[in-house]
């Protein structure tokens, strides 16, 4: 007769251990996700301020070289700012007075 061999292999995780791991991951994600959103808002705000300062300095440079105050579109046409910077300034509502 064949003997039945008992397998005492206990190398798997229990349901309780898996639930604890899921709980820890959930708590960590609740702590991290709001910070990412807050950081993203700060980066956008800082980017807007930097773009505004860049446009002001390029306006002053154009005025020193040409003697007139240009529009923001004229800055882009004459390559004082890039098209991407122009589009972002328009999107953010940065206007030139």
C-alpha positions as CSV (number, residue, x, y, z in Angstrom):
1,X,0.0,0.0,0.0
2,X,1.0,3.5,-0.7
3,X,1.7,5.6,2.3
4,X,0.1,9.0,2.5
5,X,2.7,11.7,3.1
6,X,1.6,14.7,5.0
7,X,2.8,18.0,3.7
8,X,3.6,20.5,6.4
9,X,4.6,23.3,3.9
10,X,3.9,26.6,5.7
11,X,5.6,28.9,3.3
12,X,2.5,30.9,2.2
13,X,1.0,34.1,3.6
14,X,-2.1,33.9,5.7
15,X,-5.2,35.9,5.0
16,X,-4.5,38.1,8.1
17,X,-1.0,38.9,6.9
18,X,-2.3,39.9,3.5
19,X,-4.9,42.1,5.0
20,X,-2.3,43.8,7.2
21,X,-0.1,44.5,4.1
22,X,-3.1,45.9,2.2
23,X,-3.9,48.1,5.2
24,X,-0.4,49.5,5.3
25,X,-0.3,50.2,1.6
26,X,-3.7,52.0,1.8
27,X,-2.5,54.2,4.7
28,X,0.7,55.1,2.9
29,X,-1.2,56.0,-0.3
30,X,-3.6,58.2,1.7
31,X,-0.6,60.1,3.0
32,X,1.3,60.4,-0.3
33,X,-1.4,61.2,-2.8
34,X,-2.6,64.6,-1.3
35,X,1.1,65.7,-1.1
36,X,1.5,65.0,-4.8
37,X,-1.4,67.2,-5.7
38,X,-0.2,70.0,-3.5
39,X,3.3,69.8,-4.9
40,X,1.9,69.9,-8.5
41,X,-0.1,73.1,-7.7
42,X,3.0,74.7,-6.2
43,X,5.1,73.8,-9.3
44,X,2.5,75.2,-11.6
45,X,2.4,78.5,-9.6
46,X,6.2,78.8,-9.6
47,X,6.3,78.1,-13.3
48,X,3.8,80.8,-13.9
49,X,5.8,83.3,-11.9
50,X,9.0,82.3,-13.7
51,X,7.3,82.7,-17.1
52,X,6.0,86.1,-16.2
53,X,9.4,87.3,-15.1
54,X,10.9,85.9,-18.4
55,X,8.4,87.8,-20.5
56,X,9.0,91.0,-18.6
57,X,12.7,90.7,-19.0
58,X,12.3,89.9,-22.8
59,X,10.0,92.9,-23.1
60,X,12.6,95.2,-21.6
61,X,15.3,93.7,-23.8
62,X,13.2,94.2,-26.9
63,X,12.4,97.8,-25.9
64,X,16.1,98.6,-25.3
65,X,17.1,97.2,-28.7
66,X,14.2,98.4,-30.9
67,X,12.9,101.5,-29.0
68,X,9.2,100.3,-28.9
69,X,7.2,98.2,-26.6
70,X,6.1,95.0,-28.4
71,X,3.1,92.7,-28.0
72,X,3.6,89.2,-26.7
73,X,3.0,87.9,-30.2
74,X,5.7,90.2,-31.5
75,X,8.1,88.7,-29.0
76,X,7.4,85.2,-30.3
77,X,7.7,86.3,-33.9
78,X,11.1,87.9,-33.3
79,X,12.2,84.8,-31.3
80,X,12.6,86.5,-28.0
81,X,10.3,83.8,-26.5
82,X,9.5,80.4,-27.9
83,X,6.1,79.4,-29.3
84,X,5.7,77.0,-26.3
85,X,6.2,79.9,-23.9
86,X,3.8,82.1,-25.9
87,X,1.1,79.4,-25.8
88,X,1.6,78.8,-22.1
89,X,1.4,82.5,-21.4
90,X,-1.9,82.7,-23.3
91,X,-3.2,79.7,-21.5
92,X,-2.4,81.2,-18.1
93,X,-3.8,84.6,-19.0
94,X,-0.5,86.5,-18.8
95,X,-1.0,89.8,-20.6
96,X,1.4,92.5,-21.7
97,X,0.6,96.1,-21.0
